[in-house]
Amino acid sequence: MIDQLSPQVIAGKLHLTLDELAATIRVHRNTLRLHPDVASVQTGLWEWKRVLDLLEWIIPDDGPRLAFHARNTPIRVLEGRTIVEAVTAGQADKAARSLQTLSAGANGG
């Protein structure tokens, strides 16, 4: 059985409200709050976990710096969008690939 992710944990890492997190994973806020175990919510949370794990590799700060960069730093390969904007647009895979490329450069790979 795959572990379920907590919306509160993901929202906390990004410094987003649950309503804002619901928008980024494209589910209704009540679905996120009342039924965090449904597949659409868990799929969105796992996308965020993958992206956040990569972002934490680049910015080893589990606090305000990580959230700030996810929400405010435009990334050229994402057409100048931020990580949050890319994930909200349904492009978590593209965001993850861009972070993998950045982490390879940041870590000498």
C-alpha positions in Angstrom: 0.0 0.0 0.0 1.3 3.5 -0.9 1.4 6.0 1.9 -0.9 8.9 1.7 0.4 12.4 1.8 -0.9 15.1 4.0 -2.2 18.3 2.3 -1.2 20.2 5.4 2.4 19.1 5.2 2.7 20.0 1.5 0.9 23.3 2.0 3.2 24.1 5.0 6.4 23.5 3.0 5.2 25.9 0.3 3.7 28.4 2.7 0.3 28.1 1.0 -3.1 27.9 2.4 -5.1 24.8 1.8 -7.3 26.7 -0.6 -4.1 27.8 -2.6 -2.8 24.2 -2.5 -6.1 23.0 -3.9 -5.8 25.4 -6.8 -2.3 24.2 -7.6 -3.4 20.6 -7.8 -6.6 21.5 -9.6 -9.1 20.1 -7.1 -11.9 21.8 -5.3 -10.9 23.1 -1.9 -13.6 21.1 -0.2 -12.3 17.9 -1.8 -8.9 18.7 -0.5 -10.2 19.3 3.0 -12.9 16.6 3.3 -11.5 13.9 1.1 -7.7 14.1 1.1 -7.5 10.4 0.3 -9.2 10.5 -3.1 -7.0 9.7 -6.1 -7.1 13.2 -7.7 -5.8 14.8 -4.4 -3.2 12.2 -3.8 -1.9 12.3 -7.3 -1.5 16.1 -7.0 0.2 15.8 -3.7 2.6 13.2 -5.0 3.5 15.5 -7.9 4.3 18.2 -5.4 6.3 15.8 -3.2 8.5 14.9 -6.2 9.0 18.5 -7.1 9.7 19.5 -3.5 12.2 16.7 -3.0 14.2 18.1 -6.0 13.8 21.7 -4.8 15.0 20.7 -1.4 18.1 19.2 -3.0 19.0 22.5 -4.6 17.8 24.7 -1.6 18.6 22.7 1.5 16.2 24.8 3.6 12.9 23.4 4.8 11.6 26.9 5.5 11.0 30.3 4.0 13.8 30.2 1.4 12.4 27.1 -0.3 8.8 28.4 -0.3 10.0 31.8 -1.5 11.9 30.4 -4.5 9.1 28.0 -5.4 6.6 30.9 -5.4 8.7 33.8 -6.7 11.7 32.7 -8.8 11.0 32.6 -12.5 12.8 29.8 -14.4 13.8 30.3 -18.0 13.0 26.7 -19.1 9.5 27.1 -17.7 8.9 30.1 -19.9 9.7 32.4 -17.0 7.1 30.8 -14.8 7.7 29.8 -11.2 7.6 26.3 -9.9 4.2 26.9 -8.4 2.9 28.4 -11.6 4.2 25.4 -13.6 2.7 22.8 -11.3 -0.6 24.7 -11.3 -0.6 24.7 -15.1 -0.3 20.9 -15.0 3.4 20.8 -15.8 4.8 19.1 -12.7 6.9 16.8 -14.9 8.4 19.7 -16.7 9.1 21.5 -13.4 10.7 18.3 -12.1 12.9 17.9 -15.2 14.1 21.6 -14.9 14.9 21.1 -11.2 16.8 17.8 -12.1 18.9 19.8 -14.6 19.5 22.6 -12.1 20.5 20.1 -9.3 23.0 18.4 -11.6 24.6 21.8 -12.3 24.4 22.9 -8.7 26.0 19.7 -7.5 28.7 19.3 -10.2 26.8 16.6 -12.1 
